[in-house]
Amino acid sequence: MKDDGAYGRLSTHGLDVLSLLVAVTPLSFAISGRVKVLPLALLMLTGLGLLACRAETRHSFRRARMVVAVSALALLYAALNVFGHRLGWAAFDRPSHILLYMMIAAVFSLPLRMRMIWLGFSLTAVLLGSVCIVQHLVLGAPRAYGLNGGDWAAIEFAMFLLVLALMSLLQLLYSQCGRLEKVVHGGGLVFGMYGALLTQSRGPLLAFVPVFLLVLMNYARDTGHWRRSLLLIAAVVCGGVLAGISLHGEVLARFARVGTEVVRYDQSSDELGSVGERLEMWHIAGHAALDHPLTGVGLDRFGPYVREQVAQGHASPEIAKYDHPHNEYLEWAATGGVPGLLVLLSLFGFPLAYFIRHARRGDQAMRVVATAGVAVIVMYALCALTDNVFYRAMPQSLYFFLVLGLAVLIASRNLSPREAPGD
């Protein structure tokens, strides 16, 4: 197909507008209301046009085919699961969003203003972290939960904030920018971490620690700035202690209850607590996977399965209120059997291999982008051990938006090395 027309001659202002839309997209995931659809719709239409009319975009998709293919596989798996279990296409609504982010990823094949995009991500972290501060310290909410989803969204919102904080950390370490931009990225790191702390969500906070250390150790190895990395680790540790003190030990008390609740579950107590409820749900999810190893119980059918087990006396009544087992691996195994679990492992494994490969070669700007991809995937893979990271549209959208977009960005820059990646 001939590569011409408007998509072959995007103006400087057009690239600025598209970069701004990409920059505000994570914020649109975290708010409610119809206005959130606007940037997604504009980016989707642009992406469709690029795929139809721009050969470089299609070639970038071919170079990033490892990531694109597993995303398409997840979409196909969801469709087959819904069809096979006769669940009705309403169950396909959330998985179908993957196709949206596959189209939006095409925009990343353009020479976007990456400085603007990274600044937008950091400003989003500052804004959402400030929301958490207001909710907890001003409005008195026990756990901050953000702007979309209510109290039940606290865990997913914590993970969302911490992913943005990691993006800010990378720019704070690597970007060659002015002092004001450094302050913004530093604010994204601080507000993102503190906002997540105010959600008091243990799983994402525990998952963040090894990813944070991974990014810093990788930076120290690349640049030789071991002292700077150690100082930043010390600063974060001291800041975390001070933040914990400011919360009157609430977060530490939640962590301290873990051992007690595990013992209570082992003793078959009637009061399970949040940890005991997870253990009970994992037990039931394991049984669902073993009972239905090839097809699972059906997409989003874990909740009805649990309530059947409760009615039959095989599960504690305390977990009857849950629709998901708070473990993404067990969720996919229970609802999709072994094939479902393999699809999930592919969603993490193949993109991770792609980003690790590119994090070891090329110029620094693209190595930073690849490291961002690694950080996102490892963060999600670890959080998936204690929560359903694709259960809500907000965290699912952030994952596919970043992973697909960053993969195509790397492919396009490798295709056209003369284009400036960060200007």
N, C-alpha and C positions, 0 to 999 in steps of 0.2 A: 504494500500500500504506500502511495506517495506520501512523503512526510512534509506537508506544507500547511498553509492556513494559519489561523490565529494561534493554534497550539505550537506551531513551529516558530512563532515570532512574538513570544510573550514579552511585554514591555517591562521596564524596571518597576514601574508602579504596579503592574499586575503581579510580579513576583513579591513585592512588598505586601500586597493585600493577601496573597495566598499564605505567605509566611506568618502574617498576623492571625489568620484563621487557624493555622496549625498551632500557633502559640497558645491560643485560648481554648483549644479543643479539650484538654484535660479538665479545665474548669467547667466546661459544658457537661462533662460526665458527672460532676459532683453537685449539680444543682437540679432543681425540678422546674417544670414549666416548659411551655412550648418554645421559648426563645432558644433553648439549648439545641434545637433541631437545625437552626439556621446555618451555623458553621459546618455541621456535618453534611447537610444537603448540598451546600456550595462546593465543598471539597469532593463529595461523591460525584457530582456532575462534572467537575473539572477532571477528576481521575478517569471517568468514562471517556471523556473526550481525548485525553492523553493516550489511553490505551488504543483508541480507534485510529488516531491520526499521527502519533509520534512513534517512529521506529525505535528511537533510543529508549523510550519507556518500556516498550515490549521487550527489548533486549535486556534491560535491567531486570525485568521480571524473570527472564530465563536464567540470568546469572544468580538470582536469589531464589531459584526454583525449589531448593531444599526447604526453605521456610514457607513459601507460598503453597507447596504441595501438601505439607502436613496440616496447614490451616484448612485447605480444601478437603483433606481427609476427615478432619473433625466435623466439618459441615456435612459431608456425605454420611458419616457415621450417625450423626444426629437424625438426619432425614430417614435413614434406614431403620433406626431404632423406633422412631415415631410411627413409621409405616408398619413395621413388623408387629408392634404391640397394639396397633389401632388406637393410638392415643388422641388423635385429632390434631390438626395442624397448629392449634393454639400452643401446644407444647414445643413447637419448633420456633416460636417467636424469638426467644433469646439467642439460641444458636445461630439463627439466620443472620444476626448482626455481624457475624464473622465475614460474610460476603461484603457488607458495607465497608469494613476496614481493609479488605483486599483491594477494593476499588480506590479508597482514599490513599492507600499506600503508593499509588501511581504518582501522586503529587510530589512525593519525596524523590522522584527521579529528576526533578527540576533543580536548578541551582538556587535553592531557597536561602533566605537570610538566617543562617543558623544561630547567630548571636541573638537575633530577635526572638527566635523560638526558645532558646535556652533561658533567656530572660523571662519570657512568658511563663515557662514552667516554674521558675523560682518565685515569681510574683504570685502565681497560683498557690504555691506552698505557703507563702507568707499570709495570703488572704485566708486560706482555709485553716491554717494554724491559729490565726487571730479569732476565727469563728469558734474554735474549740476553747480558747481562753475565755471568751465571752460566755459561752454556754456553761462552762464549769465554774468559773470564778465569779461571774456576775449573775447569771440566771440560776445557779445552784444545781445544775444537772450533775448527778453522781458520776456519770461517764459521758464525755463529749461524744457526739455522734455525727456531726456535720450537718449538711443542708439537704440531704436526700436519703430517705429511708428510715428515719426515726431511730429509736433506741436499739433496734435489732441490727442496725448498720454500723455499730461502733467498731467491730472487728475489721470489717472490710474497709472502713474509712481510715483506720489506723494504717493498714497496709498501703492504701492509696497514698496517704501522706508520706510514708516512709520511702516509697518508690520515688516520689518527687524530691524528697530530701537527698536521695542518692544521686539524682540528676544534678542537683545543686552542688553537691560535694564534688562531683567530677569537674564541673566548671570552675569551682573555687580553686581546685588544685591545678588544673591544666590550662585554663583559658588565659590568653594574653590580652587582657582588657583593662580598662581604666579602673580607678579606685571605686567609683560609684557602682559600676557593674559588679565588682567583687563584693561590695557591701550587700547588694541585692542577692547574690548567690549565697553569701554567708547567712543572710536573713532567711532564705529558703531552707537552708540546712537547719538552722536553729528553730524556726517556727514549725517546720515540718516534724522535727523530732519531738519538740515539746507538745505540739498538738496531739501527736500519736500517744505520748505519755498520758495525756489527759483522758484519752479513751480508756485507759487502764486495760488494754487488750494484751494479754501475756504472749500469745502466739506470735503476732507480728513483731513485738519488741524483741523477743528471743531470736527470731529469724533475722532481724536487722543486724544484730551484733556480728555474726560471721561475715555477712556481706559487706558491712562497713569496714571490717578489718581486711577483707579481701581487696577492696578498692584501694585502701591505703597502702597495703603491702605491694600491690601491683605498681602503684605510683612511685613508691620508694625504690623499687627494683628498676623501673624505667628511667628515673631521673637521678637516683643516688641520694635523694633528700630524705634519708632515714630519720634524721633529727627532727625535721619538720613533721614527718608522719607521726613520730612518737609524741611530739608536743600536742598534736591535734587529738591523738587518742587520749592523752592525759586531760586535755581541756574538756573533751566530751564526757569522760568519766567524772570529773569534778562537777561539770554542769549537771550531769544526771543525778549525782548525789544531792546537790543543792535543790534540784527540781523535786526530788523525792521528799526532801525535808519540807519543802513548801507545801506539799500535798498531805502533810501530817501522817506520812507513812501508809497512805491508802494503797498505793501501788505495791509497796513491799508486803503489806498484809495479804494482798491477793496472791502474790507469789508464795508466801509462807503457807497459805492454805492448801497448796497443791499436795504436799505429803499427807496431810490429814485426810483429804478427800480420797486419795488413793487407798489409804488404809481402811477408811470407812467403806469403800466399794468392795475391797477384798473381804471384809467382814459381813457382806450382804446387808448393810444397813438400809433402812427405809429412806433415809435422807442422803441422797447421793452428792449433792453439790454440783457445780458446773463441770468439774473434772470427772467426777463419777458418772455424770450423765454422758459425757463424751465416751468414756470407757464402755458404758452400756451400749451406746449407739454403735461404736466400733465392733462390739461383739455381735450385735444383730446384723450389721452390714456384712461382716464376714460370713455369717450364716446365709445371708441372701446370695452372696457371690458363690458359695459352695453349692447351694440348692439350684442355682440357675447359672452355671458356668459359661454357657455359650451365648445366651441372649440377655441375661439379667432380668430384673423385674420391670424394666421400662423407664424411659427418661422421666425424671421428676416423680417417680413412683415410690421412692423410698419411704416417704411419709405414710401413705396408705399401707405399705408393707409393715411398717413399725406398729401401726395401730391394730393391724390384724394379729401381730405377735403379742401385743399387750392384751387383746381380747382373749387370746388363747392361753394366757398366763405364762408365756415364754419370755416376756420382757417387762421391765419395771414400768409402771404407769407414769413415772416422772418424765419419760422421754416421748410420751404420746403427742406432745405439743410440737415436736420437731419434724420438719420435712426433709432435712438433710443431716448426714452423720457428722458434720464438722471435720471431715477429712476427705479431700478431693480424690485421693487414690481409691479409698473405699467406696466413695460415691460412684465413681465410674465403674468399678468392679461390680458393685451391687446392682446398678441400673443397666449396665451393658455387658456384664460378664468379662471374661478374659479379653475379648476383642476391645471392649471399651477401655479397659485398663491399658492395653497396648497403645491405643490411640492417644491417651493422655500422656503416657511416657514419651511417645513420639513428639507430642506438642512441646514438651520441655527439652527432650534430648537432641533432636535434629537442629532446631534453632540455636541451642547452646553450642553445639559443635561448629556451626557456621560462624557464630560470633567469636568463639575462641580462636578459630583459625585466622580470622581477620585481625584479632587483637594482637597477634604476634608479628604482623607484617604491615607494610604500607607506611604512609606518613602519620604523624602524630594525631592530626585531626581525625582521621578515620579510625585509628586505634582507640581513641577516646570514645567515638561513637560505638565501636564494637564492644568496648568495656561496659558502656551503658547498657547494651543489649544483654551482656553476661549478667550484670547486676540485677536487671529486671527479672530475668528468667530464674536465677538462683533464689531471689527473694520470693517469687511466687512458688517455686518448687518446695521451699522450706515452709512457707506459710500453709501450703496445701497439706502438710502433716497434721495440722490442728484446726483447719477451717476449710470451707468450700470457697475457693478463690474465684470460681466461675459461676457461683450461684446467683449473684446479682449482676445487673447490667453494668454497674459502675466499675468494679474491678475487672470484669471480663473485657470491657471496652478499652480500658487503659492498657491491658496486656496486648491485645491484638493490634491496637493503634500503634504502640511503641515497637513491638517486635517486628511486625510487618513493615512499618515505615522505616525503621532504622536499617533493616535488611536491604530494602530497595535503595535507600540512601547510599549505603556502602557499595552496592552493585553499580549504581550510576556513577559514583565518583571513580571507581576503578575503571569504568568504561570510558570516562572523559576526564583524565587527570588534569587537564588544563583549567577546568572549572575550579574556582576558589571555593572550598567547602564551608568556610565559616563566615564569609563576608556578607 
